[in-house]
Amino acid sequence: MSASVAFLHGFAQALSALALYPEGHAARERALDAVYEKLRDLLAEAPRPTFSFLGDEVVYQDRPLRDLRAWDWSRRLAEIGIQRLRFDSSVSRDELEEFLDLVNARLAFKDVDSAEARPTRPSGIRYGLIGIEGQQERLDAAPTATIRFTLQEEAETVRWIHEELTQSGGLPLAEAEAVVRGLSVAMHGDQQLVLPLLRLREFDEYTTTHSINVSVLAMALAEWVGLGARDVRAFGVAGLMHDLGKVRVPADILNKAEKLTAEEREVMAAHPAEGAKIIIATEPDLDLAAVVAYEHHIMINGGGYPRLTYARECHAASRLVHVCDVYDALRTDRPYRDAWPSDKILAYIEERAGVEFDGEMAHAFTRMIREWEPAVTALEESDPLPEEPVSADSAPAG
């Protein structure tokens, strides 16, 4: 068992013990000694260990802890405002005890702000909502707290994933899943809804920017049509990976301003099959992402590419990602044309519903964009998200 997993198991056991036994009780002291020893082991491994609790997912530093998937305490901590938890090397046993008491008080809905109930804030422990900037992190952060996300780290990670694919042929799945979790948190920060869509800075960054935007739009549409959280994340991963095959397309073809030659079009049209091959070869469990990579350019009437030998219906995820893919492509400046305004794109999608796009998916997408228009935010990688996102009342339940 890794030190991080061992610590979190000890952390949960200590919370239970402190809730059951009064101060000074032998069982309470044993539980505190045990969890503090596990914390010291963890600090010997990393000077500032950091955990993120995202629903049923636990991330240690930047890696998901697969042994703790669906760990009940992750959701409970996130629900009381502890989405991120970091320990400094100076943390003492007394500070850990104070923090555990504070967590238990919050779990029991006690007034942790009252003079009698509020413990001294442990200085060696930082905790609170992910992405809160300019505020003291605290358990009882107000629901209107400003979330100040940027997508710089996610964009850099996607670029690194593409570089790894190009150089070593490996697909870093954990990093891709972490990007999707980060995008989901940015979209739903503090019960608000934002659709953060990156603006293209340079034409040669299109694949990175586009992959992130399609992932965001795919998760939003999946929620809009009522899918559960696990499916939403799976669609987000599929959206993020839908264009992986472009790592095998030469940059001079990807970014060419003039019309492609017949030979160049053939190279470009191979990227869906190449993307599916990459995913299947490196991550065989990602069958949904592989299917989407292969099918995302196939139209509902059989047009597009690659051409199917036998007519069949594409997967629902492919039909969903196809709409998101076209929307983001048309709203982005390209070397050969200017970006289209949103109204023009939505009119195009509606006009092509049942021909290029799945009719139900196309109409769901246009309704979503029109209703959530205040939440659509174009930003640079380093820009913070807006301080007044859409109200939680209009956010999706998923």
Summary of the structure (lengths in Angstrom):
residues: 398
radius of gyration: 23.5
end to end distance: 32.5
largest distance: 79.6
contacts: 1278
relative contact order: 0.09
helix: 54%
strand: 9%
